[in-house]
């Protein structure tokens, strides 16, 4: 099957616009010197190829025509991908030529990232117009690779893709893997260059070969291996216990292998895991969209400070809060969680009759009220107002200093994460969890069947608030000081993004979402300035490509598949007739989105 000219032009135009956007936000020049493999392959060069590759990959997707799924042929896919890359490169080259003609300095008055170094990078130091054919050629190559990645035979496509992704991933972890080698007493010079810090060509070749070979072996015996492991775990309780012990052992030795800097990042990741677990109860289990979750985060942090003898920051030094105590951390933390549960009841009570968008707007307002209060002079005698607090307890225990040593703090927050995971897991399988699921799927039907929606809504807010306050309390311990800038709306958005990215209702998904959104930008410090851009891009991609999340909850996946069936039925003009949809769409209609219908 060939590719329509309109699809090529449209895909190439979108690819060119994406390349222009990447240039305007400064990503090309920011990562121009970040070597991935040797001195030639940098992250900036890889990003230069990416728009054409992604556009070609999208253009060469299979089509559904007259009820038949028709994949694009290999030759047509490579040719169509190359043409898409040509259009992408042409649009991008035209923008570069315009910038040079119009004047870089004049454009820089509006788009500050446009500069002479950017033009030099995009033209490969050849200038305009000599470097533009090279830019177009690189885009054509990227488009051809995108078409190849989509239409090549699976037996070759999968190993090549896995090997390439493994090389890029290992190259991006150049600040982590060498530390592990050093801690284990091995040399890493053969894998990572001491000069560029990126992979050596030998190391890249070995990683590619190992990853590709592992993919081939997995596809040959992966299904049998998965079934064997699944049956062993289900039939032998000792296997489950052994797996749990192995996971705990790995978590226990990670700070010793990764060092102080990486342990600090992991500590922040697990704080957001706590926030995600709490918000997952409210959003994932009960289906209550809460955009004011920062209220519990701030409440836990400030309340712990008050209970453990923190001081107010003032222009004259330090001052006692209007209300304070001098409790031990391990006593105060449970009081904080109990009070946060009460706050959850207070926040939940006024919004019991609201749902959907209305609930989101009201909770957003409540969260913003809390953020404003923390920065107001009205609350200054109690929590310090704009100047905040300092002197939060270090929570010392058995000679461990959880505030000054990130490795020690890792173990403290890990203990609370494991406790929260256990509680949330038990709740999900209990009568309470089933009631929450019923509310989420259809609140009116649940109430008609005898579920006390008021009671279980309040319980969801209380449990979610209690676990979220633990994240705020541990955040206060990690820093030792508190300022209102740490408790803005972006905390709520980030926690919600963690839950959605990982998968609503999925505890493993919360952990993976936190690792992706918090861990990767923290480990890759070059991305720190683009953290919000990463959040936005990740959410857009996950909503389009995998709306159920990276590690979805089984029940939630079924719900989304049923919704897709109804949407496909509507698109096919057979609303409500699932048998007709199953006859029209491959795979019984499940997992096929409307974008696959032409």
Buried (B, 14 or more C-beta within 10 A) or exposed (E): EEBEEEBBBBBBBBBBBBBBEBBBBBBBBBBBEBBBBBEEBBBBBBBBBBBBBBBBBBBBBBBBEEEEEEBBBBEBBBBBBBBBBBBBBBBBBBBBBEBBEEEBEEBBEEBEBBBEEBBBBBBBEEEBEEBBEBBBEBBBBBBBBBBBBBBBEEEEBBBBBBBBEBBBEBBBBBBBBBBBBEEEEEEBEEBBBEEBBBBBEEBBBBBBEEBBEBBBEBBEEEEEEEEEEEEEBEEEEEBEEEEEEEEEEEBEEBBEBBBEBBBBBBBBBBBBBBBBBBBBBBBBBBBBBBBBBBBBBBBBBBBBBBBBBBBBBEEEEEBEBEEBEEBEBEEBBEBBBEBBBEBBEEBBEEBBEBBEEEBBBBBBEBBBEBBEBBBEEEBBBBBBBBBBBBBBBBBBBEEBEBBEBBBBBBBBBBEBBEBBBEBBEEBBEEEBBBBBBBBBEEBEEBBEEEBEBEEBBBBBBBBBBBBBBBBBBBBBBBBBBBBBEBBBBBBBBBBBBBBBBBBBBBBBBBBBBBBBBBBBBBBBEBBEEBBEBBBEEBBEEBEEEEBBBBBBBEBBBEBBBEEBBBBBBEBBEBBEBBEBBBEBBBEBBBBBBEEBBE
